[in-house]
Amino acid sequence: MTISKVNHSHGHARTELSSYARFVAIKVNRLIPGRRASSDHIHDLMIYISIWIGVASLGLILLIVLVLLYLLFGETRPPLNLAFLSGYFGLYMAAIGFMVKTIGMTIESATKRLGFADMFVADILAICNVIDQFDLWKRFEALYGELDYAGIDASPYQARSENYFDLWQKHSHEIGALDQKSIKRITRFYTYLKASRDATLELRYWNKDTPIPVKQICIRNILLTLALSLKNARLSLTSLVDKNELEKENGYSYIKKQNGMATRVLINIGIDHRTINNLGLTFDEDGKEITLHIPE
């Protein structure tokens, strides 16, 4: 019973601290352009600022109390004297100066963190929009159904010279500004996307003598890694975009739709249900997670 009470107390304290952090976020909001200071990405930084402001407020209250006591009782109660008040005031002002500098650095870190989140959201959405516009799922599904045609030309399906990883290559070393979950998901998105594009390079070696099973494996590898990339695109957005803004984000809906399309195409090209389930690539046409039936 005692442990239960202690845990409840700690939970209540955390709730109050979070509430205070939200209150401070409202006040700090005007200092962070373009995004709300109450964003999930900088909640920890807002708590940090809240603690500093709380300590400064307590220090100010103590200073006021000491001044009032001095005015009421004079120097009759040691160590309450003018020298002590002057020393405390000097120490308090030094602490305030340090606090202002620290809060300024924290706000700068918050702005940088939000900037990284916005930048990767825009890049991921743009890449997924390109995949959607090129209709890659239907095109590769159609190619898979024509593999027995000896004169098939696979060159249009090869990766071209466009560099879709420019932003990732320039800023991957700075991604540590984001939370751990976002870092993992963004990294997986770009890694699987690169693997999928690299897998298309094998198409250039196809000829009339290339066995059909080899071609099938090649297409399956391309689409499996592309499906994993799209899955992590969706997960990245759920980490990078605040929950109340996610459904409003332009492009999130068609990423979910592509997740559903990926599941259908993977089934149609012969990927077994167990593999699709194990990789977490099971979605319906609306992008909702499902579980495929595995035959006995």
N, C-alpha and C positions, 0 to 999 in steps of 0.2 A: 504493500500500500504506500509506503514511504516513497519508493522509487517512482511510482505512478504520479504522486504529487509533485515530485521534483521535475519529472519530464514535462508535466502540464505547465509548471511554472516557466520552464525554459521555453516551451512552445509559445506561451503567452508573451514572454519577453521578446522573442523573435518577431511575433506578429506586430507588437507595438513598435519595434524598431523599423519594420518594413513600412508600417503606416506613416511613421515620422519621415522615412526616406521618401515616400510618395509626396508628402507635404513639401519637403525641401525641393523635390524634383519640380514641383509647380513653380516654385520661386526661381529655380535655376534655369527653367525652361528657356527664358529669353536669351540666355547666354550661349545656347547651343543652337545655331541656326539650322533650319531645314528639317529638324526632327524633334520629337518630344523627348524631354529629359526623362520621362517615365518609361522609356523603351526598356524592354527586357535585357537588351545587350549591355546596358550600363547601370543596371540596378545595383550591382556591387559597388560601383563608383559613387552612386548617389548615397548609399549607406555610409561610405567612407566620408563623404562631404557632410552628411548628417551628424556623424560623430564629432567631427571638428567643430561644427556650428554649435552643437550641444555643449561641448567642453567650453567653448568661448562664452556661451550664455551663462553657464554656471560660474565661470570666472568673473564675469561682469556683475552677476548678482552678489557674489562674495565681496567684490570691491565696494559695491553700494552699501552693503551691510556694514563693512568695516568703517566706511566714511561716516555713516549715521551714528555708529557707536562712538566714534571719535568726537563727533559734534555734540553728542549727548553727555559723554563722560570725560572728554578731554584725555589727558595722559595719565589718568588715575588708575588705569588698568593696563599694566605692562603685559605684553610688549607693544600695546597699542599706543604708538606715538607717531609723530610726523615723519620721522626717518623710516619707520617700518612701512607706513602708507606709501611714501615716495618710492621705496624699494619695490613694493608689491606692484605699484602702478607701472614702474619701468619694466618689470618682468612681464606683466600682462601685455603691455604694448609690444614688447619684443615677440611674445607668443602670437599676438594678433598678426604681426607682420609676417611671421613664418607661416601662419595659417592661411593668410591671403595668398601667399606665393604657392603653397601646396595645393589649395583649392584651384588656383589658376592652372597649375600643371595637370590636375585631375580633370578639369573641364576640357583641356586640350587633348588629353588621352581619350576622353569620352567622344569628342568630336571626331578624332582619328578613327576610333573603333566603329562609329556609325558610318563614317565615310567608306571604310573597308567593306562593311556590310552592304551598303548601297551599290558599291562598285561591283562586287561579285554577284549580287542579285541581277543587276543590269546585264552583266556578261553571260550568266547562265541562261537568263531568259532569251537573250539574243541568239545564242547558240541553239537552244531548243526550238526557237522560231524558225531558224534555218533548216533544221531537221524536219520540221513540220512542213515548211514550204516545199522542200525537195521531195516530200512524200516517200522517204526512204523505206519505210516498212512495206508499203505496197510494191515498190519497185523491186526490192530484194525478194519479196514473196513471189513475184512474177518471175524473176530470174531463176529462183529455185525450181519452179515448175517447168522451165524450158531447158534444163540441163542436158536432156537427151538429144537436143538439137545440136548437131556437129558444128554448124556454122555460127553459133552464138558469139556475139561480140560483147565481152565483159568490160571493155575499156571505159565506158561511161560510168561504171560503178566504182572505179578506182579513186582513191583520195587525190584531190587536186592540190595545187600549190598554196592555197589559202592557209594562213596561220591563225588558227582559232585559239592558240595558247599563248598569244603575246602578253595579255594581261597577267595570266598565271605565271609566266616565266619572269616577268618583271617584278611581281609583288609577292611571290610565294614565300620569300624569306621574311616578309613582314606580316604574314598571316597570323603570327602569334598574338596579335592584338585582339583576335576574336576568341570566343570560348572554345573549349576543347571539342565539343560535339560538332560545332560548325566546321572546325579545322578538318576533322576526320571526313566529314561528308563532302566538303568541297574538294579535298584532295582525291577522294575516290571518284568523284564526278569527272575531273580532268584526266585522271589516270586511266579509267575505263574508256573514256572517249578517245584518248590517244591510242589505246590498245585496239579499239575498233577500227580506227582509221589506218593504223599500221597493218591490221589484218587484211585490209582491202588490197594491199600491195601484192599479195599472192595471186590476185586475179590476172596480173600482167603475164604470168607464166602459164596461163591456161592455153591449151591448144586442142585440136581434135582428138589427140591421143590421151588427154588427161582423163583418168577414170572418173566416172560420175560420183562414186562415194567420196573421192578426194574433194571434188567440187562442193559436195553437200557439207562436208566437215568445215570447209572454208567459210561458207555462208553462215553456218550455224555459229561458228566462232565470232564472226563479224556481228551478228545480231544478238548473241548472248551478251557480249561486252557492251554493245550499244544499249541494250535493255538495262544492264546494271548501271550504266552511266545515267540514263534517264531516271532510274529509281533514285539515285543519289542526287540528281537535280531537284527532284521533288522534296527529298528529305532536307537538302540544303536550304531550300526556301522556307521550310517549316522552322528551321533554326535561325535563319537570317531575318525573316520578316515577322514582326510582332503578330500574335495570334489574331487580334482584332482587325488587323489590316490584311491578313493573308488572302482571304477570299476576294478582297477588292483588288489584289495585285493583278495587273493585266498580264496574261500569259500563264498564270498558275493553272487555270482550268484546262488549257490545251496540253499542258504537261501531264496532268492526270489522265486525260483522254489518250495520250500517247502511251502511257503506262498500260492502259487496257488494251490498246492495239498491239503492243509488244507481246503481251501474254497470248493473245489470239494467234499471232503470226508464229511465235515459238512453238505452239502446239501444232500448227499446220505444217511446219517444216520438220516435224518429227522429234522435237525435244520431249523427252518423257516427263510426265507429270511430277514424278518424285524430284527430278532435278530442278524443275521450275519452282516447286514448293520450297525446296531446300535453299534456293538462292533468293527467296522472298520476292519473286517476280510474278506473283499471282494477283491480277487485278481484273475487274470487269470493265465494260466499255465506258463506264463513268469514272474509272480510276479508283474505285473503292476496293480495298483489299479483300480477297477471297481465299479459299483453300480448294485446290483441285482434288477431285476424287482420284485416289490411287487404286487401280484394279488389283484384286487379290491374285 
